[in-house]
C-alpha cells in the first residue's frame, strides 16, 4: 500500500518503506527530525503518511540528541585510549558537560584532554555508523555487564519496559537514553578544555543560536555543584538507583528526614553568618531562577532568624511590577515581564532607603487581577530589624543601588542536583525545575502542562539574561534540591505529561520528562513536612496564603 511523505511543503507518494535520511538527504547539519510531530532519529523508517521536518542544533528538541551523541563519542574515545578508566558525566559551568575520572587516585590532566580531542576528531572523520538495536532487558544486562557497565545494569531493574536499547559503533556498545545521530560524522561541533579535576566539553546551544557560547567560568556555581556532588556521593544519592535503594532500605520517613536535615543545616549556616554581621546587614536579598523554592525558603529563613533574636520583615519584588502597558517589550512586541525594567526600580530604591532611615513608608501591593499596584502595608522599620527582599531580580544591584553593599547580604537559591541515571547520563537541572513548575502551576494556577511549557522558553531566556550572572556575587548559595523530590512528584507530574497528545508540539518535552521520571520509585507525600520546599509545588505548605 502506498503512502505519502510531506517534506519542504512537497508531498510525494512511496510504495516501499524508507528512512528519514532517504527523504532529507545526507546533509549532516540535520541532527534528527519531527515525524508527525514526534522527534525521530534520521534512521527512522517511514511506512505510513508522514510529515517530516528536519531539526538542526538551533532547534530546542534537537539539543538532547546532539548532546547524548556527543557523550557517546566522548565515552567511546576514552574507551579507545584509556580502556581502564571509568568516567562520569555531569553538567557544569558555562552550560557544558563535565567529564570526571572515577578511578581512585586518578584525575584528568592536560595531555588527557589533548589525547581525547585527537581521538574524537579521528572518530568523526571516519564517520562510523551508530546502529540502534532493540533487545530484551535480560540480553541488554548481559551485554552491559560484559562491557563493564555495572551501573547501567543496576538501573535496568527499574525500567518498566520489557525491552531496552543498545547502540553499537564499531566494537563499542553503550546507551545514552536518547535518540542519536546516524554516525559519528554528525558530531562535528564541540570544544574541549582541561578543567581540574576533569575535562569540560562545550557544545552548540539552541539558546545561543546553535553556536557554542563563549566559555565563562563561574567559581561560585562550580563550588556549589562540587558540594552537591560530595553530599550525593556520601549519601548514595548520586544515581537514581542509589535513591531507589535508599528508599527501599531506610523507608520513606528516614529518607525524607535525611534530605530535609540537609536544608536545615544550610539554614543554620545562613543564620549564623547573618547573626555574626547583624550590626551591618539591613537587606537580605533572595533571588534565583524559576521554581527554585524562593517563597518557602524566605519564610524558613525568617523563622531561623527569629530563633536567633533577629526579627526581619519580608517584602516581595512582585509588588513593584509596573502596569503591563508600561513594561518593556520583547523582540515580538509583547510585555517582557522577565526584564528587571518591568519593575519600578526608582520606587523600590526610594522605599528601601526610607525604611532603612527609619521613615514610615506606604508600600505598594500589586493586584494581579486588575493588573496594577494598589496601596499596601504601612511600615516603619527599627534600626535593628533587617528586611528580607525576595524576587528573581533581588540580587541585581540596580534594585538596591540606594543601599551600601556592606549592608546587603545576598542569597542565591536554586536546585543544584547532581544525580545521574547512570555514570554516562546526568539528569538535567533545567528539567527538574520545569517539572516543579508544571506541578505547581497545575496545583495552584489552573494551568496545564502545555501552558507551562509554552512559557518556558521565555522564562529561560530571561534567566540567562538577568539571573544566572548574579549568582557569582552572592554571599551564600542555597541548594534547594531534595533527593526524594522526584519520587514524590512523580505521581503528580506523570498524569499531566501523559495527557499531552502525541500531535502536540510539546509532546517531545513531555516524552523526555517521562523518560526521566519512569525510573524513580514512587513515594507517598504524607511524610513530607508542611514547611518543606517541596510543599511549595505539590501543595500542603503551612505557608500557603
VOGU-3710 file (C-alpha; in Angstrom, 3 decimals, decimal comma):
1> xxxxxxxxxx> 0,000/0,000/0,000  1,401/3,383/-0,970  1,817/6,257/1,482  2,589/9,964/1,273  5,522/11,863/2,775  5,474/15,656/3,016  8,836/17,429/3,197  9,632/21,073/2,423  5,963/21,668/1,524  6,165/18,981/-1,171
11> xxxxxxxxxx> 4,272/15,694/-0,925  5,423/12,529/-2,647  3,964/9,043/-2,760  6,014/5,898/-1,983  5,289/2,190/-2,305  8,090/0,831/-0,093  9,340/1,824/3,391  12,231/4,284/3,521  14,149/6,231/6,157  14,012/9,898/7,091
21> xxxxxxxxxx> 17,530/10,150/5,665  16,227/8,969/2,292  13,831/11,912/2,342  16,016/14,759/3,598  19,340/13,671/2,102  22,874/13,377/3,574  23,251/16,963/4,854  24,921/16,499/8,246  23,592/19,756/9,670  20,390/17,841/10,414
31> xxxxxxxxxx> 20,505/16,019/13,773  17,057/14,449/13,986  13,569/15,246/12,700  9,947/15,720/13,622  7,878/12,943/12,068  4,221/13,807/12,527  5,267/15,990/15,459  7,402/13,404/17,263  11,195/13,596/17,454  12,683/10,695/15,496
41> xxxxxxxxxx> 16,149/9,589/14,540  17,192/10,159/10,956  17,345/6,375/10,523  13,669/6,069/11,495  11,633/4,051/8,992  8,673/5,716/7,270  5,891/3,359/6,161  2,735/5,471/6,536  1,590/9,014/5,743  4,123/11,345/7,351
51> xxxxxxxxxx> 5,126/14,975/7,621  8,912/15,313/8,055  10,578/18,425/9,490  14,379/18,138/9,963  15,999/19,718/13,034  19,423/21,315/13,499  21,412/22,304/16,592  19,488/25,584/16,524  16,297/23,729/17,441  15,296/23,106/21,065
61> xxxxxxxxxx> 14,250/19,498/20,528  17,466/18,573/18,694  19,697/19,511/21,645  19,131/16,281/23,656  20,025/14,134/20,630  23,180/16,064/19,817  24,330/16,188/23,424  23,673/12,455/24,010  25,525/11,598/20,796  28,426/13,775/21,936
71> xxxxxxxxxx> 28,598/11,972/25,276  28,605/8,667/23,378  31,501/9,926/21,252  33,486/11,055/24,312  32,862/7,756/26,131  33,899/5,776/23,057  37,056/7,821/22,565  38,016/7,428/26,233  37,389/3,677/25,990  39,725/3,525/22,999
81> xxxxxxxxxx> 42,626/5,447/24,515  42,180/4,781/28,264  40,225/1,491/28,475  40,873/1,016/32,198  39,405/4,363/33,272  35,809/4,820/34,422  34,258/8,170/33,658  31,226/10,081/34,866  29,397/12,881/33,063  27,623/15,743/34,804
91> xxxxxxxxxx> 26,648/19,316/33,968  28,881/22,191/34,956  29,802/25,825/34,381  29,235/27,574/31,071  26,352/25,235/30,107  28,791/22,412/29,474  29,340/18,713/30,101  31,904/17,816/32,752  33,815/14,530/32,496  35,324/13,197/35,717
101> xxxxxxxxxx> 37,615/10,188/36,227  36,167/7,782/38,818  39,228/5,589/39,315  40,633/6,224/42,780  43,701/8,424/42,874  43,450/9,481/39,201  42,374/12,874/37,886  42,429/14,277/34,398  45,457/16,174/33,158  46,321/18,433/30,246
111> xxxxxxxxxx> 47,620/15,701/27,944  44,470/13,660/28,521  42,352/16,469/27,091  44,642/16,630/24,037  44,569/12,849/23,583  40,785/12,822/23,893  40,295/15,578/21,342  42,612/13,850/18,868  40,747/10,539/19,160  37,342/12,227/18,888
121> xxxxxxxxxx> 38,433/14,011/15,696  39,610/10,682/14,273  36,256/9,035/15,023  34,361/11,944/13,470  36,469/11,801/10,296  35,840/8,045/9,979  32,091/8,731/10,054  31,307/5,445/11,795  27,619/4,419/11,897  25,766/4,294/15,215
131> xxxxxxxxxx> 23,498/1,270/14,967  20,475/1,020/17,263  19,143/-2,355/18,336  16,101/-3,192/20,475  16,662/-6,231/22,689  15,226/-7,762/25,847  16,271/-6,313/29,195  17,893/-9,625/30,038  20,025/-9,571/26,899  20,877/-5,912/27,484
141> xxxxxxxxxx> 22,011/-6,710/31,026  24,382/-9,389/29,731  25,889/-7,034/27,153  26,278/-4,148/29,592  27,787/-6,434/32,208  30,308/-7,671/29,656  31,221/-4,063/28,786  31,825/-3,308/32,473  28,799/-1,009/32,853  27,553/-2,327/36,195
151> xxxxxxxxxx> 25,771/0,975/36,887  23,721/0,547/33,694  22,810/-2,996/34,697  21,570/-1,754/38,089  19,146/0,810/36,671  17,718/-1,677/34,144  15,785/-3,301/37,004  13,731/-0,094/37,309  12,996/0,225/33,598  9,250/-0,502/33,226
161> xxxxxxxxxx> 9,544/-1,759/29,633  10,489/-5,354/28,855  12,943/-4,229/26,189  15,983/-1,959/26,130  18,178/-0,311/23,519  21,834/-0,700/22,699  23,876/1,404/20,276  26,861/-0,143/18,553  29,642/1,822/16,878  32,396/-0,439/15,578
171> xxxxxxxxxx> 33,233/-2,670/18,527  31,902/-0,218/21,098  28,462/-0,591/22,717  26,625/1,835/25,003  23,244/3,504/25,584  22,536/7,161/26,349  18,751/7,136/26,946  18,092/9,343/23,968  17,792/9,393/20,217  21,132/9,532/18,449
181> xxxxxxxxxx> 22,617/10,807/15,212  23,215/8,243/12,410  27,015/8,330/12,575  29,995/9,950/14,246  30,396/12,275/11,262  27,430/14,335/12,518  29,142/15,251/15,811  31,476/17,909/14,460  30,963/20,913/16,723  32,410/20,877/20,265
191> xxxxxxxxxx> 35,254/22,267/22,336  37,336/20,525/24,986  39,283/22,120/27,818  41,099/20,865/30,895  39,159/21,940/34,000  40,620/20,412/37,150  39,829/17,781/38,282  38,196/16,838/34,986  37,505/17,922/31,431  34,892/20,370/30,145
201> xxxxxxxxxx> 33,105/19,618/26,855  31,197/22,526/25,329  28,631/22,060/22,579  26,156/24,108/20,491  23,180/25,524/22,382  19,830/26,442/20,816  19,509/29,485/23,102  22,807/30,684/21,568  21,508/30,302/18,013  23,160/26,907/17,533
211> xxxxxxxxxx> 26,609/28,260/18,441  28,927/27,217/21,249  28,718/30,024/23,832  31,996/31,632/24,917  33,415/29,871/27,956  32,544/31,684/31,173  33,987/30,406/34,401  31,690/30,590/37,413  33,613/29,643/40,568  30,654/30,069/42,919
221> xxxxxxxxxx> 28,395/27,896/40,772  31,156/25,332/40,303  31,782/25,155/44,053  28,068/24,658/44,677  27,937/21,759/42,208  31,008/20,203/43,829  29,400/20,408/47,273  26,182/18,902/45,887  28,135/16,051/44,314  30,021/15,358/47,531
231> xxxxxxxxxx> 26,784/15,147/49,533  25,060/12,966/46,921  28,024/10,599/46,805  28,348/10,403/50,588  24,661/9,510/50,978  24,488/7,200/47,949  22,064/9,556/46,197  24,195/10,359/43,153  22,197/7,958/40,927  18,521/7,070/40,569
241> xxxxxxxxxx> 19,430/3,517/41,532  21,030/4,806/44,737  17,972/6,914/45,572  15,611/3,985/44,974  17,763/1,688/47,105  17,893/4,266/49,893  14,092/4,451/49,921  13,789/0,662/49,943  16,404/0,250/52,690  15,666/3,197/55,010
251> xxxxxxxxxx> 11,959/3,758/54,374  10,134/6,950/53,461  10,381/8,709/56,823  14,121/8,316/57,307  14,958/9,269/53,731  12,771/12,373/53,734  14,168/13,403/57,120  17,738/12,900/55,856  17,141/15,255/52,917  15,247/17,837/54,962
261> xxxxxxxxxx> 18,038/17,862/57,527  20,396/18,992/54,781  18,185/22,028/54,197  18,025/22,636/57,963  21,811/22,590/58,131  22,110/25,126/55,330  19,584/27,381/57,092  21,573/27,087/60,307  24,770/28,088/58,461  22,980/31,061/56,942
271> xxxxxxxxxx> 21,509/32,133/60,256  24,951/32,083/61,875  26,504/34,133/59,068  23,787/36,788/59,277  23,862/36,835/63,079  27,630/37,394/63,048  27,182/40,541/60,938  23,762/41,681/62,131  25,057/45,128/63,072  25,696/45,883/59,402
281> xxxxxxxxxx> 23,113/43,854/57,457  19,946/45,780/56,621  18,850/43,975/53,440  18,758/40,204/52,953  18,305/39,695/49,205  16,995/36,354/47,911  16,942/35,516/44,192  17,095/32,523/41,912  15,611/31,074/38,735  12,007/29,987/38,360
291> xxxxxxxxxx> 10,760/27,206/40,660  13,722/27,319/42,992  11,556/27,496/46,124  12,201/31,161/46,937  8,934/31,772/48,790  9,201/28,824/51,188  12,896/29,469/51,694  12,272/33,123/52,608  9,703/32,037/55,195  12,025/29,428/56,674
301> xxxxxxxxxx> 14,926/31,853/56,808  12,688/34,315/58,658  11,937/31,636/61,276  15,635/30,741/61,545  16,477/34,393/62,219  13,641/34,737/64,731  15,187/31,847/66,658  18,337/33,977/66,943  16,528/37,054/68,228  16,520/38,750/64,821
311> xxxxxxxxxx> 13,091/39,904/63,629  13,113/40,527/59,869  10,232/41,711/57,728  9,548/40,419/54,202  8,940/42,440/51,066  8,258/40,887/47,661  9,569/42,451/44,488  6,419/41,235/42,747  4,578/44,175/44,329  6,739/46,581/42,343
321> xxxxxxxxxx> 5,710/45,481/38,860  4,806/48,286/36,504  1,405/48,090/34,772  1,679/45,791/31,746  1,318/48,691/29,317  4,421/50,304/30,855  6,547/47,144/30,810  9,423/46,910/28,285  8,703/44,981/25,108  10,470/41,864/23,897
331> xxxxxxxxxx> 11,536/41,235/20,304  7,953/40,199/19,447  6,448/43,372/20,845  4,968/41,603/23,893  5,452/42,785/27,503  8,771/41,415/28,768  7,878/40,547/32,352  11,218/38,782/32,885  13,108/42,067/32,486  14,296/43,992/35,524
341> xxxxxxxxxx> 12,858/47,064/33,813  9,377/45,587/34,249  9,762/46,666/37,895  9,543/50,184/39,319  13,230/50,356/40,220  13,122/54,006/41,298  10,217/53,493/43,711  11,779/50,367/45,214  15,104/52,104/45,833  13,330/55,055/47,448
351> xxxxxxxxxx> 11,239/52,762/49,673  14,311/50,810/50,815  16,322/53,967/51,537  13,428/55,446/53,541  12,789/52,251/55,523  16,465/51,871/56,436  16,496/55,530/57,508  13,582/54,898/59,865  10,985/56,724/57,755  7,424/55,370/57,670
361> xxxxxxxxxx> 6,571/54,093/54,173  3,336/53,217/52,379  4,315/50,080/50,428  2,597/49,128/47,183  0,819/45,836/46,567  0,427/44,563/43,028  -3,113/43,379/42,327  -2,682/40,762/39,609  -6,438/40,662/38,988  -6,626/44,311/37,936
371> xxxxxxxxxx> -3,058/44,467/36,593  -1,679/47,392/38,576  -0,474/48,437/42,029  -2,781/49,364/44,919  -1,851/50,694/48,390  -0,305/48,043/50,632  1,150/47,930/54,143  2,368/50,955/56,032  5,749/50,118/57,581  8,332/51,718/59,812
381> xxxxxxxxxx> 11,412/49,552/60,395  13,520/49,738/63,584  17,248/50,124/63,019  17,997/46,565/64,218  15,375/44,925/62,008  16,638/43,606/58,629  14,442/43,498/55,534  14,142/40,304/53,500  13,502/41,043/49,828  12,613/38,161/47,546
391> xxxxxxxxxx> 12,247/38,025/43,771  14,055/36,976/40,618  15,870/40,338/40,438  16,675/40,729/44,139  20,433/40,333/43,525  20,509/42,876/40,708  22,379/45,873/42,126  20,114/48,266/40,216  17,269/47,237/42,521  19,208/48,179/45,669
401> xxxxxxxxxx> 21,551/50,925/44,449  20,415/53,172/47,313  21,795/50,720/49,907  25,568/50,378/50,537  26,967/46,964/49,619  28,169/46,212/53,156  24,549/46,469/54,317  23,362/43,793/51,875  23,550/40,016/52,309  22,881/38,243/49,019
411> xxxxxxxxxx> 21,485/34,709/48,784  21,128/32,791/45,516  18,776/29,801/45,634  18,407/27,030/43,047  18,041/23,225/42,985  21,568/22,011/42,208  21,025/18,292/41,628  23,970/16,023/40,946  22,024/12,885/40,068  22,612/10,530/37,141
421> xxxxxxxxxx> 20,595/7,748/35,552  23,979/6,087/35,257  27,546/7,354/35,051  27,153/8,472/31,430  23,682/10,044/31,722  23,178/13,020/34,082  19,782/14,481/34,906  19,131/17,998/33,672  18,884/20,738/36,324  16,579/22,657/33,994
431> xxxxxxxxxx> 14,224/19,704/33,527  13,998/19,365/37,311  12,804/22,961/37,650  10,426/22,554/34,718  8,827/19,548/36,458  8,458/21,561/39,644  6,776/24,385/37,757  4,451/22,076/35,802  3,202/20,539/39,047  2,920/23,885/40,866
441> xxxxxxxxxx> 1,164/25,697/38,033  -1,409/22,917/37,773  -1,933/22,721/41,545  -2,257/26,443/42,213  -2,784/28,330/38,955  -5,089/26,052/36,978  -2,518/25,808/34,196  -1,977/22,721/32,082  1,450/21,251/31,445  1,263/22,710/27,929
451> xxxxxxxxxx> 0,546/26,185/29,346  3,699/25,954/31,443  5,823/24,505/28,647  4,703/27,235/26,249  6,124/29,912/28,569  9,299/28,047/29,489  11,464/29,260/26,591  10,709/32,875/27,522  11,389/32,162/31,190  14,715/30,540/30,342
461> xxxxxxxxxx> 15,707/33,427/28,104  15,081/35,834/30,965  17,096/33,673/33,360  20,149/33,687/31,112  19,875/37,432/30,619  19,052/38,585/34,124  19,542/35,944/36,805  22,403/33,484/36,387  25,076/36,162/36,290  24,065/37,406/39,757
471> xxxxxxxxxx> 24,970/34,077/41,391  28,678/34,874/41,348  28,133/37,907/43,578  26,152/36,026/46,220  27,280/35,677/49,828  25,633/32,248/50,042  24,179/29,755/47,557  21,326/27,664/48,945  20,806/24,311/47,227  17,042/23,697/47,328
481> xxxxxxxxxx> 17,153/20,211/45,760  15,908/17,260/47,792  16,975/13,792/46,691  13,492/12,419/47,378  11,541/15,058/45,477  11,227/13,363/42,072  9,987/10,184/43,752  7,241/12,258/45,421  6,409/14,466/42,433  6,206/11,524/40,054
491> xxxxxxxxxx> 2,552/10,808/40,874  1,664/14,479/40,313  3,661/15,002/37,131  3,139/11,754/35,226  -0,630/12,160/34,561  -0,081/15,738/33,357  2,686/14,685/30,980  0,903/11,579/29,729  -2,167/13,687/28,909  -0,236/15,631/26,252
501> xxxxxxxxxx> -1,335/14,473/22,832  1,255/12,938/20,549  0,356/15,560/17,938  1,200/18,437/20,284  4,353/20,458/19,600  5,156/19,974/23,292  4,986/16,186/23,188  8,796/15,858/22,724  9,332/17,702/26,013  6,737/15,555/27,792
511> xxxxxxxxxx> 8,322/12,416/26,372  11,761/13,485/27,620  10,468/14,178/31,129  8,600/10,877/31,252  11,768/9,015/30,274  13,466/10,546/33,299  10,673/10,084/35,839  9,821/6,490/34,984  12,950/5,140/36,699  12,111/6,582/40,121
521> xxxxxxxxxx> 10,320/4,537/42,758  7,027/6,110/43,794  6,981/7,666/47,254  3,881/8,925/49,103  3,967/12,555/50,234  2,299/12,025/53,633  5,621/12,347/55,484  6,844/15,465/53,652  6,924/18,239/56,311  4,473/21,100/55,888
531> xxxxxxxxxx> 7,367/23,598/55,810  9,337/21,680/53,164  10,313/23,492/49,985  8,713/20,621/48,060  5,320/21,579/49,553  5,523/24,818/47,571  4,993/22,718/44,435  2,805/19,773/45,469  0,615/21,616/47,997  0,033/21,306/51,709
541> xxxxx> 2,504/24,015/52,714  1,972/25,748/56,030  2,995/28,944/54,234  0,212/28,871/51,648  -1,825/32,057/51,664
//
